[in-house]
Amino acid sequence: MSARRLAFITENWFRKHQRPLPWRGAYDPYGVWVSEVMLQQTRMEVVLGYYERFMTRFPDVVALAAASFDEVTASWSGLGYYRRARMLRDGAIDVMTRFDGMIPATVDELMTIAGIGRYTAGAIASIAHGQRAPIVDGNVARIVARLFAIEAPLGSPMLMREAWIRAEESVAASKSPRDFNQGLMELGALICTPRNPSCNRCPLRRHCAAYAGDRVEELPHPKAKMATRELRIPLYLVTDRTGRVLMRRESGPLMRGMFHLPHGDTTLLTGTPLRVIAGATLGTFRHTVTNRRITFEVFTVAERPRARGGEYAWIDPAALGAIPHPSYVRKALRLAGIGK
């Protein structure tokens, strides 16, 4: 299948079948940037619930760059992969200081901005600015693997290299890079799905090697799965007389800057282990983060300790929306009948 034919079919299909997503109104570079960062490793239906609120709170790059770390991560709380929020804010500051607040149009300039890699740069350049820049994500790689029967696992260097080559050739042959790149992603999200693809509705099926060879479910070959880790972590609910909850600001790389309930070694909190009220286990809940399946067990603590160190704070649950925190904090508080 020629690059020109692939581009022609994909663009025409997209113009007829595209979803009415909020960033597809004016194709503002900032809105496209925010949407692409949010969509990394997160389902569309989840992102739609956050995008509008985030854009209302930070309507442009000026507002995002001027916001504090806590303000940005609080608005991101529950969306997961919080490093994305930190890098998005760092990138906004970069745009303000180095580009006078104007998001650049070229891939080379975009890739000099903090947190923007090859894919995001290509998405902003092509979707917002109409540049002939290729993009490759999991959806595009899957389509290429099936169209050209590439015998390489998903995510492998061989498949990604071939996908970038095909994407670059096709976007160069397109009339509208914006429509072509979005069309490929939309086909991967709606039609050429990982399982049970809708080949009967696919505009590319007559040119698809996997479809012709009855290998659609086989390709692309799956990548090796990471071993699942089962973890059990106790969480300790400590409240004061006013109903505030004791939380600790995380300093580790995974949730840096986020507030969470005391857990693990609580001698860091008081110098001695917390004393749990006998029989006061509030319950358990499951939480999954990448390959970790965590069972959290929530305990009520007998005393109100005096926290040691500035990383601890008493938090009003009613103000939790303004505090950066992982989503499991709200789950734990709901077990105790606190918060919404």
N, C-alpha and C positions, 0 to 999 in steps of 0.2 A: 504494500500500500504506500503510495507516494505521500510525502509530507504535505504537499498542496491539497491532495484529496482529503487527508485526515483533517486538516485545518478547515476546509470548506464545509465538510459535513458537521464537524463539531460546533463551529460558529453558528450555522443555521439552526441546529438543534437547540443550542443554548438560547438563542433569541426567542424561540417559541416556548421553551419549557423552564426557563429559569425561575427560581423561587424569589418572592418579593422580600429580600432580606434588608434590614435597616441601613446597612452601609452601601447598598446598591442604589441609593437615591441620587446623591450628588457625586459619589465616588471621591469624597474628600480624602486626601492622602493620610491625614491623621486617623480618620475613622477606619480606613482600610487597614492601617497599621495596627490599631487596637484590635480589630476583629481577627486579624491573622495571628496575633500573639495569643489571644484567648482561645482560638480554635486548635492550637497546638496541644495534642493529647487530650482534648476535651470534646465531647459530643455537641453537635450543633444545638440541640434542644436545651442543653444546659447553658451554653453561651448566650443564647437569646434572652434568657432571664437576667443575665448580668450586664450585657452590653449596654442596654438603654440606661440602666441606673448609673453605670460607670461614666457614660458619656454626658449624662446630666450633671454628675458631680464634677467631672473634668472635661469640659466641652471642647477644649483645644490644647495644643501643645504648651501654650503659655501657662494655663491652669495646672496642667500635670507637672510641669517643671517646677512650679512654685509651691506645690504641695509637699507636705512632710512625708517621710517614709511611712509613719503610722497611718496617715490619712489614706494613702494609696493602698497599702496592704489591708486596711480595714475594709475598704470597698471591694477588695478581691477575696475577702474571707469566704470560704466555702467553695471557691472555684478550684482550689488545689494548685500544686506546682507553683508555689509562691515566688520562686526565683524569677518567674516571668514578670511579675508585678514590679519587682525591684529593678530588673533590667529595663523594663518599659519606662520607668521614671528616670533611670540613668540616661536612657536614650533621649528622652525629652530634654533633659538638661543639656545634653550634648548638642541637640539641634538648636537650642537657644544660644548657647555660647559660641558655637562654631559656624552655624548657618543662619544666624540672625532670625531664628524662629521659623524659617522656611524649610520644609522637608524636601530634600533634594530629589531629583528625578532619575538619576543614573544609578545603576547597580553598584558601580565602583565607589561612588560617594556614599551611598546608603550603607555599604558594608563597612565603612569606617565608623559608623555610629554604634555606640555601646548596645549590645544585645541583638543586633541585626545581622543575621547570617545570609547565606546564599539564597535560600528559599524565600525568606521574608523580604529581602531586597528585591528579588524578582517579582514578588507579588505586588509590592508597592509600586515598583517601576512600571509594570505592565497594566495593572488594574486601575491605579490612580492616575498614572501619567501617560498611558498608551505606548510605552516603550516596548520594543521587541525583545523582551527578556524572558527566558524560559523559567519555569518553576517545576519542581518535582517534590511531591509529598507521597505518602503511602497510596493514595488513590491513583495518582498518575503512574506510579511504578507498577501497580497492579494492572492497570489498563495496558501499559506497554508490554508487560510480561505475557498477557493473553493475546494481544493483537499480533505479536511477532514470535510467539511460542519460545520465549527465552527460558532456557533451562538453568535457572539460578534461583536460590532462595530469596524470599522477600527480605529486603534490608541488606542484602549482600553487596559488596563492592562491585561485582560484575553487573548485577541488575541495575544498581543505581547509576553506574557509568553509562550503560546502554540507555537508560531512561532519560538522562540528561542530554545525551546526543540526539535522541529522537525528539525530545521536547524543543531543543534549540533549532533543529531543522524545521519543525512544524510551525513554531511561532514566527520564524523568519518568513515562512510562506503564507502566513495568515493575513487577512485584510484588517482584522481587529484583534490585536494581542489581548486586549481586555476580555473580549468575548471568547476567544479561543482558550485562554488559560482557565477562565472560570468554567467554561464548558467542560473541559477535561475533569476538573475537580467535581463538578456537578454530576457528570456521568458516573464517576467513581463512587460518589455518595448515594446516588439514587438508583442507578441501573447496574453498573458493573461492581456490585458489592462483593465483599469477601466470601459470603455464603449465599446460596440461592440467588444468584444474579438473574435479572430479568432480561435474558437475551432476546426474547421475543419483542421487547420494546427498545432494543439498542439500535441506534442508527448506524453503528459500525459493524454489526454482526456479519455482513456479507464480506467484509475484509478481514475478519478475525481468524487467525490461524488456530487458536484454541477452540473456537466454536466449530470450525470446519472439521477438526480432528476429535471432537467430542471430549475435550480436555479442559473445559472451563473450570470445573470444580477442582481439577488437579493443579492448575497454574494460578498464580505463581506458587512454587514449592514453599512450604512453610519454613520460617526460620526456627532455629533451635529455641525451645522454650527455657526460660529461666526457672530454676527450681523455686517452688513456693515455700516461703518461710512462715510457719505458724508461730505467732507470738502471743503471750498473755501479759498484759500490763495493768497494774493497779493504778487507779486515779483516786486522789484524796480530796474530798469536798470539805473545805474549811470556810465557815461563814462567821461574820462578826454580828454584834447585836443589832446592827442596822440592816442586815441581809446582804451585805457585800461579800464577795467571794474572793478568796486569796488565789492569785495567779502568779506565775513566774514567766519572765520574758526569756525565750530560748536564745541561746548563744551559738548553738551548733549550726552546721552548714545546711541541714535539711529544712528547718523552720526558723531560721535566724530572724530575730526581731518579733516573732509571734508570741502572744501570751497563751499559756495553757495551764491546766490544773497541775498541782504538784503530783509527781509520780516517781516511781523508782526509788532511789536512795534519798529519803526525806531527811536524813541527818544534815544535808546541806541547808535545810530550812531552819532547823532549830538547834542543831548540834547533837540532838538525840532523835531516835526514830519517833515518828508520830504514833500516838496511841489511838487505835481504832476502837470505836464504840462496839461492844460485843453485840453481835447479831444485827449490826446496822449496815449490812451490805445493801446498797440501793438497787443493784442489779448489774447485768452485763449487756454489752452490745458489741456487734462486729463492725469492723472498719477495714477497708482494703486500700493499701497504698502500693501501687505497682505490683511487685511480687510478694508483698508482705500481707498476710491475713492476720489482723490483730483482734484479739478479744480483750476489750477493756472491761475491768471490774471496778465499779465505783463504790467507795467506802465513805462513810461519815466519820469525821475525826472528833474525838472526845474533847480536846482542848482547843483554845484559840491561841496558837503560838505567836510569839513576837518574831516576825520574819527577820532573818539575818541577810543583809546585803541589799543593794539598791535594785537588784533584778526582780524583786518581789513587789507586788502592789495589790491593794484591795480594790476590786473592780465591782461597780454597780452593774448587775445583770441588765438593767434597763438601758445602760449605755454601751452594751456590748457591740452594737453596730458601728461604733466609732473606734473600736479597739481591734487591732489585727489579731486574729485567732484562727486556728484550724477548725474545720467543721465539727470534729468530734467533741469539741468543748460544749457546743449547744446540745448535742445528743446526751452528754453526761448531765448537764443541767436539767434537761427535760425529765430524766429519770428521777431527779430530786424534786420535780414540780416547780422548777425555777425557770423563768424566761418562757419564750414561745417556742 
